[in-house]
Amino acid sequence: MKELITKSLDKIRPILQRDGGDVELVDVSNNGVVSVRMQGACGNCPGAMMTIKMIIEQRLKEEVPGVTEVIGV
């Protein structure tokens, strides 16, 4: 599952990098909860949680079977 998540995050990275940010995969729990850390400009952005839920979580749920939620750490 981690490999599929990493590939999916690689597709999202260019969007984040255009704004000076990035995302790091921290962990994947047994129940499908993916923990990510926003980096760079995205790390301090007030819209980071929206990015996590509306872009990252949506994409991962569509592309990776078993992902139930994405949380920021």
PyMOL CGO cylinders between C-alpha atoms (Angstrom):
from pymol import cmd
from pymol.cgo import CYLINDER

trace = [
    CYLINDER, 0.00, 0.00, 0.00, 2.84, 2.42, 0.83, 0.3, 1, 1, 1, 1, 1, 1,
    CYLINDER, 2.84, 2.42, 0.83, 4.24, 2.11, -2.68, 0.3, 1, 1, 1, 1, 1, 1,
    CYLINDER, 4.24, 2.11, -2.68, 0.87, 3.01, -4.23, 0.3, 1, 1, 1, 1, 1, 1,
    CYLINDER, 0.87, 3.01, -4.23, 0.49, 5.95, -1.85, 0.3, 1, 1, 1, 1, 1, 1,
    CYLINDER, 0.49, 5.95, -1.85, 3.97, 7.22, -2.72, 0.3, 1, 1, 1, 1, 1, 1,
    CYLINDER, 3.97, 7.22, -2.72, 3.20, 7.02, -6.45, 0.3, 1, 1, 1, 1, 1, 1,
    CYLINDER, 3.20, 7.02, -6.45, -0.04, 8.90, -5.94, 0.3, 1, 1, 1, 1, 1, 1,
    CYLINDER, -0.04, 8.90, -5.94, 1.67, 11.59, -3.84, 0.3, 1, 1, 1, 1, 1, 1,
    CYLINDER, 1.67, 11.59, -3.84, 4.27, 11.98, -6.60, 0.3, 1, 1, 1, 1, 1, 1,
    CYLINDER, 4.27, 11.98, -6.60, 1.43, 13.06, -8.90, 0.3, 1, 1, 1, 1, 1, 1,
    CYLINDER, 1.43, 13.06, -8.90, 0.30, 15.69, -6.39, 0.3, 1, 1, 1, 1, 1, 1,
    CYLINDER, 0.30, 15.69, -6.39, 3.76, 17.08, -5.62, 0.3, 1, 1, 1, 1, 1, 1,
    CYLINDER, 3.76, 17.08, -5.62, 4.03, 19.40, -8.66, 0.3, 1, 1, 1, 1, 1, 1,
    CYLINDER, 4.03, 19.40, -8.66, 0.88, 21.25, -7.55, 0.3, 1, 1, 1, 1, 1, 1,
    CYLINDER, 0.88, 21.25, -7.55, 2.34, 21.81, -4.10, 0.3, 1, 1, 1, 1, 1, 1,
    CYLINDER, 2.34, 21.81, -4.10, 5.82, 22.64, -5.35, 0.3, 1, 1, 1, 1, 1, 1,
    CYLINDER, 5.82, 22.64, -5.35, 4.49, 25.43, -7.57, 0.3, 1, 1, 1, 1, 1, 1,
    CYLINDER, 4.49, 25.43, -7.57, 3.54, 27.21, -4.36, 0.3, 1, 1, 1, 1, 1, 1,
    CYLINDER, 3.54, 27.21, -4.36, 6.82, 26.42, -2.59, 0.3, 1, 1, 1, 1, 1, 1,
    CYLINDER, 6.82, 26.42, -2.59, 5.56, 23.44, -0.64, 0.3, 1, 1, 1, 1, 1, 1,
    CYLINDER, 5.56, 23.44, -0.64, 5.67, 19.67, -0.57, 0.3, 1, 1, 1, 1, 1, 1,
    CYLINDER, 5.67, 19.67, -0.57, 4.24, 16.65, 1.26, 0.3, 1, 1, 1, 1, 1, 1,
    CYLINDER, 4.24, 16.65, 1.26, 5.98, 13.84, 3.13, 0.3, 1, 1, 1, 1, 1, 1,
    CYLINDER, 5.98, 13.84, 3.13, 4.46, 10.43, 3.83, 0.3, 1, 1, 1, 1, 1, 1,
    CYLINDER, 4.46, 10.43, 3.83, 4.89, 9.77, 7.55, 0.3, 1, 1, 1, 1, 1, 1,
    CYLINDER, 4.89, 9.77, 7.55, 2.95, 6.57, 8.20, 0.3, 1, 1, 1, 1, 1, 1,
    CYLINDER, 2.95, 6.57, 8.20, 0.13, 4.30, 7.07, 0.3, 1, 1, 1, 1, 1, 1,
    CYLINDER, 0.13, 4.30, 7.07, -1.88, 2.57, 9.79, 0.3, 1, 1, 1, 1, 1, 1,
    CYLINDER, -1.88, 2.57, 9.79, -3.39, -0.90, 9.54, 0.3, 1, 1, 1, 1, 1, 1,
    CYLINDER, -3.39, -0.90, 9.54, -6.86, 0.63, 9.25, 0.3, 1, 1, 1, 1, 1, 1,
    CYLINDER, -6.86, 0.63, 9.25, -5.96, 2.79, 6.22, 0.3, 1, 1, 1, 1, 1, 1,
    CYLINDER, -5.96, 2.79, 6.22, -5.24, 6.11, 7.90, 0.3, 1, 1, 1, 1, 1, 1,
    CYLINDER, -5.24, 6.11, 7.90, -2.43, 7.90, 6.08, 0.3, 1, 1, 1, 1, 1, 1,
    CYLINDER, -2.43, 7.90, 6.08, -0.34, 10.43, 8.02, 0.3, 1, 1, 1, 1, 1, 1,
    CYLINDER, -0.34, 10.43, 8.02, 1.37, 13.15, 6.01, 0.3, 1, 1, 1, 1, 1, 1,
    CYLINDER, 1.37, 13.15, 6.01, 3.49, 16.17, 6.90, 0.3, 1, 1, 1, 1, 1, 1,
    CYLINDER, 3.49, 16.17, 6.90, 3.15, 19.31, 4.85, 0.3, 1, 1, 1, 1, 1, 1,
    CYLINDER, 3.15, 19.31, 4.85, 6.49, 20.98, 4.14, 0.3, 1, 1, 1, 1, 1, 1,
    CYLINDER, 6.49, 20.98, 4.14, 7.83, 24.32, 2.99, 0.3, 1, 1, 1, 1, 1, 1,
    CYLINDER, 7.83, 24.32, 2.99, 5.22, 26.98, 2.34, 0.3, 1, 1, 1, 1, 1, 1,
    CYLINDER, 5.22, 26.98, 2.34, 2.48, 24.38, 2.78, 0.3, 1, 1, 1, 1, 1, 1,
    CYLINDER, 2.48, 24.38, 2.78, 3.66, 23.59, 6.30, 0.3, 1, 1, 1, 1, 1, 1,
    CYLINDER, 3.66, 23.59, 6.30, 2.59, 26.98, 7.64, 0.3, 1, 1, 1, 1, 1, 1,
    CYLINDER, 2.59, 26.98, 7.64, -0.25, 27.68, 5.25, 0.3, 1, 1, 1, 1, 1, 1,
    CYLINDER, -0.25, 27.68, 5.25, -3.66, 28.27, 6.85, 0.3, 1, 1, 1, 1, 1, 1,
    CYLINDER, -3.66, 28.27, 6.85, -5.19, 26.22, 4.02, 0.3, 1, 1, 1, 1, 1, 1,
    CYLINDER, -5.19, 26.22, 4.02, -3.02, 23.15, 4.66, 0.3, 1, 1, 1, 1, 1, 1,
    CYLINDER, -3.02, 23.15, 4.66, -5.87, 21.13, 6.18, 0.3, 1, 1, 1, 1, 1, 1,
    CYLINDER, -5.87, 21.13, 6.18, -8.06, 21.92, 3.21, 0.3, 1, 1, 1, 1, 1, 1,
    CYLINDER, -8.06, 21.92, 3.21, -5.27, 20.78, 0.89, 0.3, 1, 1, 1, 1, 1, 1,
    CYLINDER, -5.27, 20.78, 0.89, -4.90, 17.56, 2.85, 0.3, 1, 1, 1, 1, 1, 1,
    CYLINDER, -4.90, 17.56, 2.85, -8.63, 16.78, 2.79, 0.3, 1, 1, 1, 1, 1, 1,
    CYLINDER, -8.63, 16.78, 2.79, -9.74, 18.16, -0.57, 0.3, 1, 1, 1, 1, 1, 1,
    CYLINDER, -9.74, 18.16, -0.57, -6.73, 17.25, -2.72, 0.3, 1, 1, 1, 1, 1, 1,
    CYLINDER, -6.73, 17.25, -2.72, -4.55, 14.62, -1.06, 0.3, 1, 1, 1, 1, 1, 1,
    CYLINDER, -4.55, 14.62, -1.06, -7.23, 12.56, 0.69, 0.3, 1, 1, 1, 1, 1, 1,
    CYLINDER, -7.23, 12.56, 0.69, -9.55, 12.61, -2.31, 0.3, 1, 1, 1, 1, 1, 1,
    CYLINDER, -9.55, 12.61, -2.31, -6.78, 11.50, -4.69, 0.3, 1, 1, 1, 1, 1, 1,
    CYLINDER, -6.78, 11.50, -4.69, -5.51, 8.75, -2.39, 0.3, 1, 1, 1, 1, 1, 1,
    CYLINDER, -5.51, 8.75, -2.39, -9.00, 7.35, -1.80, 0.3, 1, 1, 1, 1, 1, 1,
    CYLINDER, -9.00, 7.35, -1.80, -9.57, 7.24, -5.57, 0.3, 1, 1, 1, 1, 1, 1,
    CYLINDER, -9.57, 7.24, -5.57, -6.22, 5.64, -6.42, 0.3, 1, 1, 1, 1, 1, 1,
    CYLINDER, -6.22, 5.64, -6.42, -5.29, 3.45, -3.45, 0.3, 1, 1, 1, 1, 1, 1,
    CYLINDER, -5.29, 3.45, -3.45, -7.69, 0.75, -2.22, 0.3, 1, 1, 1, 1, 1, 1,
    CYLINDER, -7.69, 0.75, -2.22, -7.90, 0.69, 1.55, 0.3, 1, 1, 1, 1, 1, 1,
    CYLINDER, -7.90, 0.69, 1.55, -7.17, 4.35, 2.28, 0.3, 1, 1, 1, 1, 1, 1,
    CYLINDER, -7.17, 4.35, 2.28, -9.83, 5.56, 4.70, 0.3, 1, 1, 1, 1, 1, 1,
    CYLINDER, -9.83, 5.56, 4.70, -8.52, 8.95, 5.79, 0.3, 1, 1, 1, 1, 1, 1,
    CYLINDER, -8.52, 8.95, 5.79, -5.55, 11.28, 5.47, 0.3, 1, 1, 1, 1, 1, 1,
    CYLINDER, -5.55, 11.28, 5.47, -4.39, 13.32, 8.46, 0.3, 1, 1, 1, 1, 1, 1,
    CYLINDER, -4.39, 13.32, 8.46, -1.74, 15.97, 8.87, 0.3, 1, 1, 1, 1, 1, 1,
    CYLINDER, -1.74, 15.97, 8.87, 0.90, 15.59, 11.56, 0.3, 1, 1, 1, 1, 1, 1,
]
cmd.load_cgo(trace, "trace")
